[in-house]
Amino acid sequence: MSNIVNCESCGNYLYDEEFDEYYCSMNLDEDEYGRLFSYSEYKCPYYQFADEYQVVRKQI
């Protein structure tokens, strides 16, 4: 299950208010973008779990 792409939980998946849509903030080239959506179990090398409390835990 860890290899499945889940962009909704990625820290690089941002919302653009102007276009009213989500997008990946990483600069993927054409090959990477194609692989991301063509394989059912592709592990994105830029995936980063969106954990806004990570900084707070380090301060304690």
DOKOL-409552 format. One line per field, with one value per atom (N, C-alpha, C, O, CB): residue number from 1; atom name; x, y, z. Coordinates in steps of 0.001 Angstrom, whole numbers. Each point is the difference from the previous one (the first is absolute). Glycine has a CB too. Example, Ala and Ser with C-alpha at 12.3 -4.5 7.8 and 13.67 -1.06 7.14 Angstrom:
% DOKOL-409552
pos	[1|1|1|1|1|2|2|2|2|2] $
site	[N|CA|C|O|CB|N|CA|C|O|CB] $
x	[13190|-890|900|1036|-2928|1542|820|-770|509|675] $
y	[-5690|1190|1200|-19|-1154|2223|1190|1090|1108|-1736] $
z	[7800|0|0|665|581|-1966|60|730|169|-2314] $
This chain:
% DOKOL-409552
pos	[1|1|1|1|1|2|2|2|2|2|3|3|3|3|3|4|4|4|4|4|5|5|5|5|5|6|6|6|6|6|7|7|7|7|7|8|8|8|8|8|9|9|9|9|9|10|10|10|10|10|11|11|11|11|11|12|12|12|12|12|13|13|13|13|13|14|14|14|14|14|15|15|15|15|15|16|16|16|16|16|17|17|17|17|17|18|18|18|18|18|19|19|19|19|19|20|20|20|20|20|21|21|21|21|21|22|22|22|22|22|23|23|23|23|23|24|24|24|24|24|25|25|25|25|25|26|26|26|26|26|27|27|27|27|27|28|28|28|28|28|29|29|29|29|29|30|30|30|30|30|31|31|31|31|31|32|32|32|32|32|33|33|33|33|33|34|34|34|34|34|35|35|35|35|35|36|36|36|36|36|37|37|37|37|37|38|38|38|38|38|39|39|39|39|39|40|40|40|40|40|41|41|41|41|41|42|42|42|42|42|43|43|43|43|43|44|44|44|44|44|45|45|45|45|45|46|46|46|46|46|47|47|47|47|47|48|48|48|48|48|49|49|49|49|49|50|50|50|50|50|51|51|51|51|51|52|52|52|52|52|53|53|53|53|53|54|54|54|54|54|55|55|55|55|55|56|56|56|56|56|57|57|57|57|57|58|58|58|58|58|59|59|59|59|59|60|60|60|60|60] $
site	[N|CA|C|O|CB|N|CA|C|O|CB|N|CA|C|O|CB|N|CA|C|O|CB|N|CA|C|O|CB|N|CA|C|O|CB|N|CA|C|O|CB|N|CA|C|O|CB|N|CA|C|O|CB|N|CA|C|O|CB|N|CA|C|O|CB|N|CA|C|O|CB|N|CA|C|O|CB|N|CA|C|O|CB|N|CA|C|O|CB|N|CA|C|O|CB|N|CA|C|O|CB|N|CA|C|O|CB|N|CA|C|O|CB|N|CA|C|O|CB|N|CA|C|O|CB|N|CA|C|O|CB|N|CA|C|O|CB|N|CA|C|O|CB|N|CA|C|O|CB|N|CA|C|O|CB|N|CA|C|O|CB|N|CA|C|O|CB|N|CA|C|O|CB|N|CA|C|O|CB|N|CA|C|O|CB|N|CA|C|O|CB|N|CA|C|O|CB|N|CA|C|O|CB|N|CA|C|O|CB|N|CA|C|O|CB|N|CA|C|O|CB|N|CA|C|O|CB|N|CA|C|O|CB|N|CA|C|O|CB|N|CA|C|O|CB|N|CA|C|O|CB|N|CA|C|O|CB|N|CA|C|O|CB|N|CA|C|O|CB|N|CA|C|O|CB|N|CA|C|O|CB|N|CA|C|O|CB|N|CA|C|O|CB|N|CA|C|O|CB|N|CA|C|O|CB|N|CA|C|O|CB|N|CA|C|O|CB|N|CA|C|O|CB|N|CA|C|O|CB|N|CA|C|O|CB|N|CA|C|O|CB|N|CA|C|O|CB|N|CA|C|O|CB|N|CA|C|O|CB] $
x	[819|-819|859|-473|-1316|3032|835|458|404|342|-800|421|-1089|294|1236|-2754|-1087|82|177|-1623|1316|72|-1258|-1117|2545|-1238|-1116|318|491|-1066|290|363|-721|525|-107|-1598|-759|708|-245|-1808|2921|705|1441|775|-2213|1793|1359|140|-906|1154|877|267|243|-53|989|-669|230|-1273|42|2249|-3420|-1277|-715|-560|405|170|-485|-1261|-280|2623|-3092|-1235|257|604|-1985|927|129|-1371|-914|2847|-2065|-1289|-413|-1189|1658|494|-309|-674|-963|2907|-1428|-550|-971|-612|2706|-2244|-913|286|-906|-822|3011|393|1288|737|-1856|1381|1227|1048|-335|-978|2590|1091|1222|111|-994|1783|1264|992|223|-674|1046|919|1408|839|-2168|1586|1311|76|-1003|1188|978|197|295|1159|-298|-1915|151|219|-646|-807|2379|147|-1087|-764|3279|-2579|-1077|0|-1065|1181|1064|93|-486|-750|2666|-1496|-428|-1510|-651|2884|-2775|-1437|-786|-1048|1483|70|-643|42|-994|1604|532|129|-916|-550|2904|-2519|-815|-1426|-606|2030|-1958|-1394|-205|-1138|657|1558|-166|122|-603|1496|-132|162|-914|-147|2538|-2997|-908|758|-543|-1130|2920|778|1348|1050|-2188|1111|1219|293|-874|451|1648|399|658|1076|-771|-947|514|1245|-42|-2288|3436|1222|-88|840|418|-2255|-146|-1082|-281|1055|-1388|-1071|529|1061|-2207|404|376|-1302|-871|2980|-2230|-1226|-250|893|-566|-1525|-372|-268|-1104|115|1990|-108|328|1162|-546|-1632|227|446|420|-2118|1619|405|1426|464|-2843|3076|1359|945|836|-1254|313|862|-280|926|-852|-1340|-370|578|463|-2564|2076|548|1493|507|-2279|2485|1449|319|1080|-769|-1227|226|-136|539|-1364|112|-246|1170|-48|-2339] $
y	[-1198|1198|1256|1051|-2306|1189|1194|478|1154|-1901|-120|393|728|613|-2551|1885|639|1508|490|-2533|2770|1457|547|-310|352|771|635|1485|463|-2594|2862|1412|824|1025|-1290|-152|776|137|963|-1728|-176|72|504|-34|-1841|2338|461|1486|787|-2543|2130|1394|863|1226|-2001|151|739|207|589|-1518|452|105|1238|-23|-2504|3603|1297|427|-466|1089|269|518|1362|869|-2137|1456|1275|662|-462|-399|1951|689|643|73|340|46|655|-955|371|1155|-2762|-983|-963|-830|1011|-82|-839|-1492|-796|2596|-2156|-1393|-283|918|-986|-1212|-438|-333|-373|-516|1027|-314|-436|274|1381|-2332|-413|1138|470|-2928|2906|1130|-389|872|164|-2322|-444|181|-160|-1505|1990|159|-1365|-396|2767|-3086|-1315|168|826|-1884|260|44|-878|-649|1055|-423|-701|-1498|-601|2325|-2329|-1430|-325|-957|802|944|-237|161|-788|1584|221|251|-1144|-399|2876|-2997|-1135|-1252|-721|1702|-1251|-1161|98|-1005|758|1444|214|-483|-561|2518|-1749|-361|-1230|-431|2794|-2946|-1171|-1316|-1001|2348|-1356|-1225|51|1041|-1280|-888|-19|-6|423|-1635|738|-41|699|-607|-1548|3399|779|773|682|-492|-297|732|1310|-4|-2156|3266|1310|319|-88|865|-407|306|1313|260|-1516|2079|1289|-5|1035|32|-2239|-80|373|-461|-1324|2609|455|130|796|451|-2015|14|1394|608|-3030|2920|1343|-51|-334|922|-260|-34|1378|303|-2760|3289|1368|82|1068|-345|-1807|7|-503|-86|-251|7|-535|1013|-393|-1008|2650|1043|163|189|990|-1250|168|-1120|241|923|-2394|-1127|156|-427|-1042|2066|191|1067|-20|-659|1600|1071|-471|617|983|-2678|-497|-759|-481|360] $
z	[0|0|0|-432|1631|-732|69|-1378|-142|2392|-3271|-1336|-782|-1026|1045|431|-721|186|1115|-825|-1388|41|664|-414|-1676|3118|686|118|1029|262|-2348|-53|1062|436|-2871|2857|970|1344|727|-1865|1476|1281|-155|956|-137|-2010|-260|315|-274|-1498|2341|325|-1226|90|2047|-3286|-1244|-810|-1081|1047|543|-693|524|1096|-1419|-450|454|-743|-1105|1676|58|-593|-622|628|1050|-2904|-704|-26|-683|-746|2183|95|-1318|-312|2713|-3165|-1265|-990|-671|1049|-462|-932|679|-672|-656|2655|772|-198|-249|59|309|-151|759|359|-2596|2476|652|-1056|-1124|3092|-1596|-915|804|1195|-2902|1026|603|-165|-1116|635|1575|-53|-465|-225|2048|-1965|-481|-1514|-695|2597|-2404|-1443|-607|-127|428|-673|-609|-1489|-645|2409|-2313|-1450|-626|713|-526|-1498|-695|296|139|-1929|1887|286|1401|189|-1762|2559|1382|152|685|115|-1440|79|-640|508|-549|-1062|-653|852|92|-2273|2809|883|1210|451|-1200|1269|1193|-213|913|-315|-1777|-246|-866|-186|424|-776|-845|774|-389|-1495|2959|792|1214|641|-1414|1076|1147|1329|1021|-2429|1406|1235|-188|215|428|-1033|-187|1276|535|-3022|2971|1199|-418|-599|1901|-990|-382|829|1227|-1866|-12|743|780|861|-2591|1443|662|1074|604|-2697|2336|986|1379|420|-1777|2037|1334|799|-350|-498|1897|792|557|589|-3|-770|462|1502|431|-2704|3053|1460|550|273|-210|98|460|1457|446|-2087|2388|1400|205|1137|-532|-1680|104|657|813|-2863|1731|573|1482|789|-2998|2596|1405|852|1115|-1816|179|759|226|1037|-1985|15|153|1047|589|-2980|2627|961|1442|918|-2617|1885|1364|543|1132|-1641] $
